[in-house]
């Protein structure tokens, strides 16, 4: 296949890739906002947290972009696997382009010495049939929920916040915008590692490894994307160990939107309703700091009953489902 790697400095390639993504979004996930140019370029340079992947454009004989292949090869952990995404323009589907791109992607994963390929799709029959036809098995169901701050019951959230404060009366909350202080970054890395306790269903994956360098890389990636980070941290007493945190990202170029990132509580501090306290307190903070935010989206494995219960108490409602797929190579 003749593929062109998308260079973040190549304005034309960036524009073409974004146009393809927007055409597909309008058909596949119209409930989600478009990706901004700034966020897309940042993803090419920084990835999610300092490990950028590869993206390749696929053109037809007339030079028009009809699809793209995205690959990511983890370096810190899970070096046995790679993730891939195949995207075909809606007007060019069912012509074999998706199969050609997937075949190429799987071969590149093999050549890289990885023995597991993972991918995700919207939970709909056509995408599922495509994945199964190419030897993938379903490993997880993920649910996208949305909290609409213009209609949510803020009085109820305040009640929940107060009840959680009483249950967690031994803890104090710290607020950070952007990067966390240097003297806490190692402890925050430890909190982030608590995310490894979240269900991974049937994925054949390992725990992710977090350290201060990875936290700083995540913060740098979000800053480059134009996303302001709001992080609430719970600590025992006024100077005790960190116990839990929650993070929300507010994109500067998408007015009204926000993303719920990690919420994690260290094992030894569970049972004090800290997860509920952190997320309810975040709603109050965002009302003060980001009054224009109306929609907060979050994603959880459907099997993550505890976090789903917290989210639903706070007014999150199901918006879409996605399937996670894997194939051994």
matplotlib code that plots the C-alpha trace (Angstrom):
import matplotlib.pyplot as plt

x = [0.0, 1.1, 0.6, 1.7, 2.6, 0.9, 3.6, 2.3, 4.3, 2.5, -0.5, -2.1, -1.8, -3.2, -6.1, -6.9, -6.8, -9.0, -11.5, -11.6, -12.2, -15.0, -16.8, -16.7, -17.8, -20.9, -21.9, -20.4, -20.5, -22.5, -23.1, -19.5, -17.8, -15.2, -11.5, -9.8, -6.8, -4.7, -5.7, -5.0, -1.5, -0.8, -1.7, 0.7, 3.5, 2.8, 0.3, -1.8, 1.1, 4.4, 4.2, 2.9, 1.7, 1.7, -0.9, -0.9, -3.2, -4.4, -5.2, -7.0, -5.6, -6.8, -4.8, -7.9, -7.7, -10.1, -8.9, -6.2, -4.4, -3.4, -1.0, 0.4, 3.1, 3.4, 6.9, 6.7, 4.5, 2.4, 5.2, 3.6, 0.7, -0.2, -3.4, -4.7, -7.5, -8.8, -11.0, -12.5, -14.4, -18.2, -18.4, -15.7, -16.8, -17.6, -15.0, -12.3, -10.3, -11.0, -9.8, -6.7, -5.8, -6.4, -4.3, -1.5, -1.9, -1.7, 1.4, 3.1, 2.1, 3.7, 6.9, 7.2, 7.3, 4.0, 1.8, -1.6, -3.6, -6.4, -8.9, -12.2, -15.5, -18.9, -21.3, -23.2, -23.6, -21.6, -18.5, -18.8, -19.2, -16.0, -14.0, -15.1, -14.6, -10.9, -10.4, -11.0, -12.8, -14.7, -12.8, -14.8, -17.8, -17.3, -20.1, -19.9, -22.0, -22.7, -23.4, -25.5, -24.8, -27.6, -30.2, -28.6, -30.1, -27.5, -29.4, -29.1, -25.4, -24.9, -26.7, -24.4, -21.3, -22.2, -23.0, -19.7, -17.8, -19.1, -18.1, -14.6, -14.2, -10.6, -9.6, -8.8, -9.1, -6.4, -7.1, -4.6, -5.0, -2.5, 0.7, 0.8, 3.6, 7.0, 6.8, 3.6, 4.2, 5.6, 2.6, 0.2, 1.9, 1.1, -2.5, -2.7, -1.5, -4.6, -6.5, -5.0, -7.7, -10.4, -11.9, -10.1, -12.6, -11.0, -8.2, -4.9, -3.0, -0.7, -0.9, 0.3, 3.4, 3.3, 6.1, 6.7, 8.0, 4.7, 2.6, 4.6, 4.3, 0.5, 0.3, 2.5, 0.3, -2.9, -1.3, -0.2, -3.8, -5.2, -6.9, -6.9, -6.6, -8.5, -7.3, -8.8, -6.7, -7.8, -5.2, -5.5, -5.5, -3.5, -0.2, -0.9, -0.6, -2.6, -5.7, -7.4, -7.9, -10.1, -9.2, -11.4, -10.0, -11.6, -10.7, -10.2, -11.3, -14.6, -16.8, -19.2, -17.4, -15.3, -13.8, -13.8, -10.4, -9.1, -10.9, -8.9, -8.8, -5.9, -6.9, -6.1, -8.4, -11.5, -14.7, -14.9, -16.9, -13.9, -14.8, -18.2, -16.8, -14.1, -16.5, -19.3, -16.8, -15.5, -18.9, -19.0, -15.5, -16.3, -19.3, -17.1, -14.1, -15.7, -19.3, -19.6, -19.1, -22.4, -21.4, -18.9, -18.3, -16.9, -16.1, -16.2, -16.1, -19.6, -18.4, -17.1, -20.2, -18.8, -17.8, -21.0, -23.0, -21.2, -21.6, -25.3, -25.9, -24.3, -26.7, -24.5, -26.6, -25.7, -24.9, -23.2, -21.6, -18.3, -16.7, -13.1, -11.6, -8.4, -6.6, -3.6, -1.0]
y = [0.0, 3.6, 5.3, 8.8, 9.4, 12.5, 14.9, 17.5, 20.2, 19.3, 21.6, 19.9, 16.4, 17.6, 19.3, 16.2, 13.9, 16.2, 16.4, 12.7, 12.4, 15.0, 13.2, 10.0, 11.6, 13.0, 9.4, 7.3, 9.5, 12.6, 13.1, 13.9, 17.2, 17.5, 17.2, 20.6, 21.2, 22.1, 18.9, 16.8, 18.3, 17.9, 14.2, 13.7, 15.3, 14.1, 11.3, 11.0, 11.1, 11.4, 8.4, 9.5, 7.0, 6.8, 8.0, 7.2, 8.5, 6.2, 7.8, 6.5, 6.6, 10.2, 11.2, 11.8, 10.6, 7.7, 6.4, 6.4, 3.9, 4.8, 2.7, 3.0, 0.9, 1.3, 1.6, 1.9, -1.2, -3.7, -4.0, -7.2, -5.4, -2.5, -0.6, 0.2, 2.2, 2.0, 4.9, 5.0, 7.9, 7.2, 7.7, 5.1, 2.3, -1.3, -1.1, -3.1, -0.1, -1.0, -4.6, -3.4, -0.9, -3.5, -6.1, -3.6, -2.5, -6.1, -6.8, -3.7, -4.9, -8.3, -6.7, -4.7, -7.9, -7.4, -10.4, -8.8, -6.2, -4.2, -1.9, -0.2, 0.3, 1.8, -0.9, -1.4, -4.5, -3.4, -2.6, -5.7, -7.9, -6.3, -7.0, -10.5, -11.3, -10.3, -12.6, -10.1, -11.2, -8.8, -8.1, -5.2, -3.0, 0.6, 3.1, 6.8, 8.9, 12.6, 15.0, 17.9, 20.7, 22.8, 20.3, 18.3, 18.5, 20.7, 20.6, 16.8, 17.0, 19.4, 16.9, 14.1, 16.3, 17.1, 13.5, 12.4, 15.2, 13.8, 10.3, 11.6, 14.1, 13.0, 14.1, 17.5, 18.5, 20.2, 22.0, 22.2, 23.8, 22.6, 20.9, 19.5, 20.9, 19.2, 18.0, 16.0, 14.7, 11.3, 10.8, 11.7, 9.1, 6.6, 7.7, 7.4, 3.8, 3.0, 3.2, -0.3, -1.6, -0.7, -3.6, -4.5, -7.4, -9.9, -7.7, -9.6, -6.6, -5.7, -3.0, 0.4, 1.9, 5.5, 7.7, 11.5, 11.6, 10.2, 12.6, 15.5, 14.1, 13.9, 17.5, 18.7, 16.9, 18.4, 21.9, 21.5, 20.5, 23.6, 21.6, 23.1, 20.5, 20.7, 18.2, 17.7, 15.6, 14.2, 13.8, 12.3, 15.2, 18.3, 16.7, 13.0, 10.7, 11.4, 9.2, 9.9, 12.3, 13.3, 15.2, 17.1, 18.6, 21.7, 22.3, 26.0, 25.5, 23.7, 26.0, 24.2, 20.8, 19.1, 15.6, 13.6, 11.9, 9.7, 9.3, 7.0, 6.2, 4.3, 0.9, 1.7, 4.8, 3.2, 3.0, 6.7, 7.8, 9.8, 9.0, 10.6, 13.5, 14.3, 14.2, 16.2, 18.8, 19.0, 20.0, 22.9, 24.0, 24.0, 26.1, 28.7, 28.4, 27.4, 28.6, 28.0, 24.3, 22.5, 18.9, 16.6, 13.2, 10.2, 6.6, 3.5, -0.2, -1.5, -3.8, -1.0, -1.0, 1.1, 4.1, 3.8, 4.0, 7.2, 8.7, 8.0, 9.5, 12.7, 12.8, 11.1, 9.4, 6.8, 8.4, 5.6, 2.2, 1.0, -2.4, -3.2, -5.9, -7.9, -10.4, -12.6, -12.6]
z = [0.0, -0.6, 2.7, 3.7, 7.3, 8.7, 9.8, 12.3, 10.4, 7.1, 7.0, 4.1, 5.5, 8.9, 7.1, 5.0, 8.1, 10.0, 7.1, 6.9, 10.7, 10.6, 7.7, 9.7, 12.9, 11.2, 10.4, 13.2, 16.4, 15.7, 19.4, 20.0, 19.1, 16.3, 17.1, 17.0, 14.9, 18.0, 19.8, 16.7, 16.2, 19.8, 19.7, 16.8, 18.7, 22.3, 22.2, 25.3, 27.7, 25.9, 23.6, 20.2, 17.8, 14.0, 11.5, 7.8, 5.1, 2.3, -1.1, -4.1, -7.7, -8.0, -4.9, -2.7, 0.9, 1.4, 4.7, 7.4, 9.6, 13.1, 15.2, 18.7, 20.2, 24.0, 25.3, 29.1, 29.6, 27.6, 25.1, 23.9, 22.2, 19.9, 19.3, 15.8, 14.2, 10.7, 9.4, 6.0, 4.5, 4.6, 0.8, 0.2, 2.5, 1.4, -1.4, 0.4, 1.7, 5.4, 4.8, 3.0, 5.8, 8.5, 6.8, 6.5, 10.1, 11.4, 9.3, 10.8, 14.3, 13.6, 12.2, 15.3, 17.3, 19.0, 19.6, 20.4, 18.5, 20.1, 18.6, 19.4, 17.5, 18.1, 19.3, 16.1, 13.9, 10.9, 12.8, 14.9, 11.8, 10.3, 13.4, 13.8, 10.1, 10.6, 13.6, 16.5, 19.6, 21.8, 25.0, 26.6, 26.5, 27.3, 28.0, 27.3, 29.8, 29.8, 32.6, 31.4, 33.9, 32.5, 33.5, 36.3, 39.8, 41.5, 44.8, 44.9, 44.0, 46.9, 49.3, 48.1, 48.5, 52.1, 53.0, 51.4, 53.3, 56.6, 55.6, 54.7, 57.5, 58.1, 54.7, 53.1, 49.4, 47.4, 44.1, 41.2, 37.8, 35.3, 36.6, 40.1, 42.4, 42.2, 45.8, 45.0, 41.6, 42.8, 45.1, 42.2, 40.1, 42.8, 42.8, 39.1, 39.3, 41.3, 38.0, 37.4, 39.7, 37.3, 35.4, 32.1, 31.3, 28.9, 27.6, 27.7, 29.1, 32.0, 34.6, 33.3, 34.9, 36.2, 37.5, 37.7, 34.1, 32.8, 34.8, 33.4, 29.9, 30.3, 31.6, 28.7, 26.1, 27.5, 27.6, 24.0, 23.1, 24.7, 27.5, 31.0, 33.7, 36.9, 39.5, 42.9, 45.4, 48.7, 51.4, 54.9, 57.4, 56.5, 55.8, 55.5, 52.4, 49.2, 49.1, 45.8, 42.9, 40.0, 36.9, 34.4, 31.2, 29.6, 26.0, 25.2, 21.6, 22.3, 24.4, 26.6, 26.7, 29.3, 29.7, 32.8, 33.0, 35.9, 39.2, 41.5, 45.2, 46.8, 48.1, 51.7, 51.7, 50.1, 52.0, 52.9, 49.8, 48.5, 44.9, 45.3, 47.3, 44.7, 41.7, 43.5, 44.6, 41.0, 39.8, 42.3, 41.3, 37.6, 38.2, 39.7, 37.4, 34.1, 34.1, 30.4, 30.7, 30.1, 29.1, 30.8, 29.1, 30.8, 29.7, 31.9, 31.4, 31.6, 34.3, 36.5, 38.7, 41.5, 39.4, 37.3, 40.5, 41.5, 38.1, 37.9, 41.3, 39.9, 36.9, 34.2, 31.6, 29.0, 25.6, 23.6, 23.8, 22.3, 22.0, 22.6, 20.4, 20.5, 18.2, 19.0, 16.3]

ax = plt.figure().add_subplot(projection="3d")
ax.plot(x, y, z, "-o")
ax.set_aspect("equal")
plt.show()
